[in-house]
Amino acid sequence: MRAFLLRLVALLSLSAPVQAFETNAQTAWVYDVATGTVLMEKNADQQIPPASMSKLMTIYMLFEALREGRVQMDTRLPVSTKARQMQGSTMFLNEQDRPTVDELIKGIIVLSGNDACVVVAEGLSGTEAAFARQMTQKGKEIGLTNSVFTNSSGWPDPDHLMTARDLGTLAVRLIRDFPELYKNFAIREFGFDGRAPANRFNRNPLLSLGIGADGLKTGHTQEAGYGLVGSAVQNGRRVVFVITGLSGETARAEEAERIVNWSFRQFTMKKLVPAGETVVEAPVWLGTQDRLGLTTNEGVNVLIPAGAQDSVKVEAVYDSPIPAPIAKGDEVGRLVVTVPGAKDAVTPLIAAQDVPAAGFMGRMKGAVTRLGNKAVQAAGL
């Protein structure tokens, strides 16, 4: 296996390592969506009571039901006595109400309605217990490796547990899987039927700060402390973060803003390779042509820490020569980007065109050429 080093001269003038972020949160996870880079983590795989942040899974299930046509935005769902009796944050629903799916989405996201969650659970699955089992199963399917749900609202239960990494993974899935419906997370206020007007405001402290925040969900119980799953976009770059276990609303708001500012100020995204651009020309063995362009499906973006100490290295790694036949799109190697202070970013390298196997005479010529090269090398010439 040979590695071909490509140096990017424009990125060689970096001088000091990125400063680590010291968070006051008990658990934390910060993620750059475009590059798939974890910028910071603290106890990210420790199971914790997620409180209302686990409502994101209820929302995911409801969004999926909308996508599959099982419900529509104007579908009305009944309110059970169990839903009406829910305490904590609510929409103030009663058994005479028939809220629409659209109203329930806003009631869960903006008002953090525990009653709305039960209405959705019972409306989609018959019982909240059945819905919770489905939440756990769906969570496993979408990459939540350490999450167990026992209810739809995040109401305290010793067996209702998630991790910061799973909460962040769920946020990323909501953003990617439901881009149009995700816009609901930026709604700042919602009043259902004029009830409790003082409680109509979104609890997300970042939405009004003008820093690109557009979601997602706060959470608080006595055991869990104050937490937030958040996301913000600046200059086309999105960051998702999770913080839990803060001491109060003010501490949560300040920590969330600090993380957003740090994420965008301490890292710069660079497009190293545009999608479809040839990265390197590789030699071909016994093909109709002796060179093959290698490229990437989606291009390569990396995060460069502010003032990184050493240069960025980019290596195209592949078997050389690459034996024919080769089909366009075949994965024939990998591009390894090494950034100081970060994990290597690895992107598959694919063939830019078809290279059929050479005919008999072409194979003979290739074999003679290769034998001749080996003879020269053995002679030390």
C-alpha positions as CSV (number, residue, x, y, z in Angstrom):
1,M,0.0,0.0,0.0
2,R,1.5,3.3,-1.1
3,A,0.5,6.7,0.4
4,F,0.8,9.8,-1.8
5,L,1.2,13.0,0.2
6,L,-0.5,16.1,-1.1
7,R,0.4,19.3,0.7
8,L,-2.0,22.2,0.8
9,V,0.3,25.3,0.8
10,A,-2.6,27.6,1.7
11,L,-3.0,25.9,5.1
12,L,0.6,25.9,6.3
13,S,0.6,29.2,8.2
14,L,-1.1,28.0,11.4
15,S,0.7,28.5,14.6
16,A,-0.9,27.7,18.0
17,P,-3.1,24.8,19.2
18,V,-6.8,25.3,19.7
19,Q,-7.8,26.1,23.3
20,A,-9.9,23.3,24.9
21,F,-13.3,24.3,26.1
22,E,-13.9,23.9,29.8
23,T,-17.6,23.4,30.4
24,N,-19.6,23.6,33.7
25,A,-22.1,21.1,32.4
26,Q,-22.1,17.6,33.9
27,T,-22.3,16.0,30.5
28,A,-21.7,17.7,27.1
29,W,-21.3,17.0,23.4
30,V,-20.6,19.5,20.6
31,Y,-20.7,18.5,16.9
32,D,-20.0,20.1,13.6
33,V,-22.6,18.7,11.2
34,A,-21.0,19.4,7.8
35,T,-17.7,17.7,8.6
36,G,-19.0,15.1,11.2
37,T,-16.5,16.4,13.7
38,V,-17.0,16.1,17.5
39,L,-15.5,19.4,18.7
40,M,-15.9,18.6,22.4
41,E,-17.3,16.0,24.7
42,K,-17.6,15.4,28.4
43,N,-19.1,12.3,29.9
44,A,-20.9,12.0,26.6
45,D,-21.8,8.3,27.0
46,Q,-22.9,8.5,30.6
47,Q,-26.6,7.6,30.9
48,I,-28.6,10.5,32.5
49,P,-32.2,11.4,33.1
50,P,-32.9,13.5,29.9
51,A,-36.0,15.3,31.3
52,S,-38.0,17.1,28.6
53,M,-35.1,16.8,26.1
54,S,-36.3,13.3,25.4
55,K,-39.4,14.9,23.9
56,L,-37.3,15.2,20.8
57,M,-37.9,11.4,20.3
58,T,-41.6,11.9,20.5
59,I,-41.3,14.7,18.0
60,Y,-39.2,12.4,15.7
61,M,-41.9,9.7,15.9
62,L,-44.6,12.3,15.1
63,F,-42.6,13.7,12.2
64,E,-42.2,10.2,10.8
65,A,-45.9,9.5,11.0
66,L,-46.5,12.7,9.0
67,R,-44.0,11.7,6.4
68,E,-45.6,8.2,6.1
69,G,-49.1,9.7,5.8
70,R,-50.4,8.1,8.9
71,V,-51.5,11.6,10.1
72,Q,-51.7,15.0,8.5
73,M,-51.2,18.4,10.0
74,D,-54.9,18.9,10.4
75,T,-55.6,15.5,12.0
76,R,-57.3,16.0,15.3
77,L,-56.4,13.7,18.2
78,P,-58.5,13.0,21.4
79,V,-57.3,14.0,24.9
80,S,-57.6,11.3,27.5
81,T,-58.0,11.9,31.2
82,K,-54.5,10.6,31.7
83,A,-53.2,13.4,29.3
84,R,-55.3,16.0,31.1
85,Q,-53.9,15.0,34.5
86,M,-50.3,15.4,33.4
87,Q,-48.4,17.9,35.6
88,G,-45.4,20.1,35.0
89,S,-45.3,22.0,31.7
90,T,-48.6,21.6,29.7
91,M,-50.8,23.0,27.0
92,F,-53.7,23.0,29.5
93,L,-55.6,20.5,27.5
94,N,-58.9,18.8,28.7
95,E,-61.1,15.9,27.5
96,Q,-63.2,18.2,25.4
97,D,-60.3,19.4,23.3
98,R,-59.3,17.9,19.9
99,P,-56.0,19.5,19.1
100,T,-54.6,19.2,15.6
101,V,-51.2,17.5,14.9
102,D,-49.9,21.0,14.0
103,E,-51.0,22.4,17.4
104,L,-49.5,19.4,19.2
105,I,-46.1,19.9,17.5
106,K,-46.0,23.5,18.6
107,G,-47.4,22.5,22.0
108,I,-44.5,20.1,22.6
109,I,-41.7,22.2,21.1
110,V,-42.7,25.6,22.3
111,L,-44.7,24.9,25.5
112,S,-43.0,21.6,26.4
113,G,-46.4,20.1,27.0
114,N,-46.4,16.9,28.8
115,D,-50.1,16.5,28.1
116,A,-49.4,17.0,24.4
117,C,-46.9,14.2,24.4
118,V,-49.4,11.8,25.9
119,V,-52.0,12.8,23.3
120,V,-49.5,12.0,20.6
121,A,-48.4,8.7,22.1
122,E,-52.0,7.5,22.6
123,G,-53.0,8.8,19.2
124,L,-50.2,7.0,17.3
125,S,-49.9,3.8,19.4
126,G,-53.0,3.4,21.5
127,T,-51.1,3.6,24.9
128,E,-48.2,5.5,26.1
129,A,-46.4,2.3,27.2
130,A,-46.7,0.9,23.7
131,F,-45.4,4.2,22.3
132,A,-42.4,4.2,24.7
133,R,-41.4,0.7,23.5
134,Q,-41.6,1.9,19.9
135,M,-39.5,5.0,20.8
136,T,-36.8,2.7,22.2
137,Q,-36.8,0.5,19.1
138,K,-36.8,3.5,16.7
139,G,-34.0,5.0,18.7
140,K,-31.8,1.9,18.1
141,E,-32.6,2.1,14.4
142,I,-31.4,5.7,14.1
143,G,-28.2,5.3,16.1
144,L,-29.2,5.9,19.7
145,T,-27.0,3.3,21.4
146,N,-27.6,4.1,25.1
147,S,-31.2,5.3,25.3
148,V,-34.3,3.7,26.9
149,F,-37.7,5.4,26.9
150,T,-40.4,4.6,29.4
151,N,-42.7,7.5,28.6
152,S,-43.3,10.1,25.9
153,S,-42.6,13.3,27.9
154,G,-39.4,12.7,29.9
155,W,-41.3,12.5,33.2
156,P,-38.9,11.3,35.9
157,D,-38.5,7.5,35.8
158,P,-35.3,5.6,37.0
159,D,-35.4,3.6,33.7
160,H,-35.9,6.5,31.4
161,L,-32.3,7.3,30.3
162,M,-30.3,8.8,27.5
163,T,-26.8,10.1,26.9
164,A,-25.5,13.5,25.7
165,R,-24.2,11.8,22.5
166,D,-27.6,10.1,21.8
167,L,-29.4,13.4,22.4
168,G,-27.1,15.1,19.9
169,T,-27.4,12.2,17.4
170,L,-31.2,12.5,17.6
171,A,-31.0,16.3,17.0
172,V,-28.9,15.7,13.9
173,R,-31.4,13.1,12.6
174,L,-34.3,15.6,13.1
175,I,-32.4,18.2,11.2
176,R,-31.4,15.9,8.3
177,D,-34.5,13.7,8.1
178,F,-37.1,16.4,8.4
179,P,-35.7,19.7,7.1
180,E,-39.1,21.4,6.5
181,L,-40.7,20.2,9.8
182,Y,-37.5,21.2,11.7
183,K,-38.4,24.8,11.2
184,N,-41.0,24.4,14.0
185,F,-38.1,24.4,16.5
186,A,-37.4,28.1,15.8
187,I,-40.9,29.2,16.8
188,R,-40.6,31.6,19.7
189,E,-44.2,31.6,21.0
190,F,-47.4,29.7,20.7
191,G,-50.7,30.1,22.5
192,F,-53.2,27.3,22.4
193,D,-56.8,28.7,22.5
194,G,-55.7,31.7,24.5
195,R,-54.8,29.6,27.6
196,A,-52.1,30.6,30.1
197,P,-50.8,33.5,27.9
198,A,-47.8,34.1,30.2
199,N,-46.5,30.6,29.4
200,R,-46.6,30.9,25.6
201,F,-42.9,31.6,25.1
202,N,-40.3,29.1,23.9
203,R,-37.9,28.2,26.8
204,N,-34.8,28.0,24.5
205,P,-32.7,31.0,25.7
206,L,-30.7,31.3,22.4
207,L,-33.5,32.0,19.9
208,S,-33.6,35.7,20.5
209,L,-29.9,36.4,20.6
210,G,-29.2,36.7,16.9
211,I,-26.5,34.1,16.9
212,G,-28.1,31.7,14.4
213,A,-29.8,29.5,16.9
214,D,-32.9,27.7,15.5
215,G,-33.6,24.8,18.0
216,L,-34.0,22.5,19.7
217,K,-35.2,21.7,23.3
218,T,-34.6,22.5,26.9
219,G,-35.1,20.2,29.8
220,H,-35.2,20.4,33.6
221,T,-36.0,18.2,36.6
222,Q,-34.7,18.3,40.1
223,E,-32.6,15.2,39.5
224,A,-31.4,16.1,36.0
225,G,-30.7,19.8,36.5
226,Y,-31.0,22.2,33.6
227,G,-30.1,21.1,30.1
228,L,-30.4,22.1,26.5
229,V,-30.1,20.4,23.1
230,G,-29.3,23.3,20.8
231,S,-28.2,24.1,17.3
232,A,-27.0,27.2,15.5
233,V,-26.0,28.1,12.0
234,Q,-23.5,30.8,11.0
235,N,-22.1,31.4,7.5
236,G,-23.7,28.1,6.3
237,R,-22.0,26.0,9.0
238,R,-24.2,24.2,11.6
239,V,-23.2,23.2,15.1
240,V,-25.3,20.9,17.3
241,F,-24.6,20.7,21.0
242,V,-25.9,19.1,24.2
243,I,-25.4,20.3,27.8
244,T,-26.9,18.8,30.9
245,G,-26.8,19.2,34.7
246,L,-26.5,23.0,35.0
247,S,-27.6,24.6,38.2
248,G,-30.2,27.0,36.8
249,E,-31.8,28.8,33.8
250,T,-29.2,31.5,33.8
251,A,-26.3,29.1,34.0
252,R,-27.8,27.1,31.2
253,A,-28.3,30.2,29.0
254,E,-24.7,31.4,29.6
255,E,-23.1,28.0,29.0
256,A,-25.1,27.5,25.8
257,E,-24.1,30.9,24.4
258,R,-20.4,30.3,25.3
259,I,-20.4,27.0,23.5
260,V,-21.9,28.5,20.3
261,N,-19.4,31.4,20.3
262,W,-16.5,29.0,20.9
263,S,-17.6,26.6,18.2
264,F,-17.7,29.2,15.5
265,R,-14.7,31.3,16.7
266,Q,-12.2,28.5,17.4
267,F,-12.8,26.5,14.2
268,T,-12.9,27.4,10.5
269,M,-14.3,25.1,7.8
270,K,-12.1,24.7,4.7
271,K,-13.1,23.0,1.5
272,L,-10.0,21.0,0.7
273,V,-11.5,19.1,-2.3
274,P,-14.6,20.2,-4.2
275,A,-17.0,17.3,-5.1
276,G,-16.0,15.7,-8.4
277,E,-12.5,17.2,-8.6
278,T,-9.7,14.8,-9.3
279,V,-7.6,14.4,-6.2
280,V,-4.7,12.4,-7.8
281,E,-3.9,10.4,-10.9
282,A,-3.1,6.8,-10.0
283,P,-1.2,4.3,-12.2
284,V,-3.3,1.4,-13.6
285,W,-2.1,-2.2,-14.1
286,L,-3.1,-4.0,-17.3
287,G,-5.9,-1.6,-18.4
288,T,-6.8,0.2,-21.6
289,Q,-5.2,3.3,-20.1
290,D,-2.3,3.6,-17.7
291,R,-3.6,6.4,-15.5
292,L,-6.9,6.8,-13.5
293,G,-8.3,9.9,-11.9
294,L,-9.4,9.4,-8.3
295,T,-12.1,11.7,-6.8
296,T,-14.7,11.9,-4.0
297,N,-18.5,11.7,-4.0
298,E,-19.2,14.8,-1.9
299,G,-15.9,16.6,-1.7
300,V,-13.9,17.0,1.5
301,N,-14.5,19.7,4.1
302,V,-12.4,19.9,7.3
303,L,-12.4,22.0,10.4
304,I,-9.1,23.9,11.0
305,P,-8.6,24.9,14.7
306,A,-7.8,28.6,15.1
307,G,-4.0,28.8,15.2
308,A,-3.3,25.1,14.7
309,Q,0.4,24.4,15.4
310,D,1.3,22.3,12.4
311,S,0.3,22.1,8.7
312,V,-2.6,20.1,7.5
313,K,-1.6,16.9,5.7
314,V,-3.7,15.2,3.0
315,E,-2.7,11.7,1.9
316,A,-4.3,9.7,-0.9
317,V,-3.8,6.0,0.0
318,Y,-4.4,3.2,-2.5
319,D,-2.9,0.0,-3.9
320,S,-0.5,1.0,-6.7
321,P,-0.9,0.2,-9.5
322,I,-4.6,-0.4,-9.4
323,P,-5.5,-3.5,-11.4
324,A,-8.0,-3.3,-14.3
325,P,-10.9,-3.7,-14.9
326,I,-12.2,-0.7,-12.9
327,A,-15.7,0.6,-13.0
328,K,-16.5,4.3,-12.5
329,G,-17.5,4.9,-8.9
330,D,-15.5,1.9,-7.5
331,E,-13.9,2.6,-4.2
332,V,-10.2,2.2,-4.8
333,G,-8.6,4.0,-1.9
334,R,-9.1,6.6,0.8
335,L,-8.2,10.2,1.4
336,V,-6.8,10.8,4.9
337,V,-6.7,14.4,6.2
338,T,-4.7,15.0,9.3
339,V,-5.4,18.2,11.3
340,P,-3.4,19.0,14.4
341,G,-5.3,18.2,17.6
342,A,-8.1,16.4,15.8
343,K,-8.9,12.8,14.7
344,D,-8.0,12.0,11.1
345,A,-10.8,12.6,8.6
346,V,-11.1,9.7,6.2
347,T,-13.0,9.9,2.9
348,P,-13.4,7.1,0.3
349,L,-11.6,7.7,-3.0
350,I,-13.5,6.5,-6.1
351,A,-12.6,5.9,-9.7
352,A,-13.5,8.9,-11.9
353,Q,-14.1,6.7,-15.0
354,D,-14.2,3.2,-16.4
355,V,-11.0,1.5,-17.2
356,P,-11.6,-1.9,-19.0
357,A,-9.0,-4.6,-18.9
358,A,-6.5,-4.4,-21.8
359,G,-6.6,-7.0,-24.6
360,F,-4.0,-9.7,-25.0
361,M,-1.4,-7.5,-26.6
362,G,-1.9,-4.8,-24.0
363,R,-1.5,-7.2,-21.2
364,M,1.7,-8.6,-22.8
365,K,3.1,-5.0,-23.2
366,G,2.2,-4.2,-19.5
367,A,3.9,-7.4,-18.3
368,V,7.0,-6.7,-20.3
369,T,7.1,-3.1,-19.0
370,R,6.7,-4.2,-15.4
371,L,9.4,-6.9,-15.7
372,G,11.7,-4.4,-17.3
373,N,11.2,-1.9,-14.4
374,K,11.9,-4.6,-11.9
375,A,15.1,-5.6,-13.7
376,V,16.3,-2.0,-13.7
377,Q,15.5,-1.7,-10.0
378,A,17.4,-4.9,-9.2
379,A,20.4,-3.6,-11.1
380,G,20.3,-0.4,-9.1
381,L,20.0,1.7,-12.2
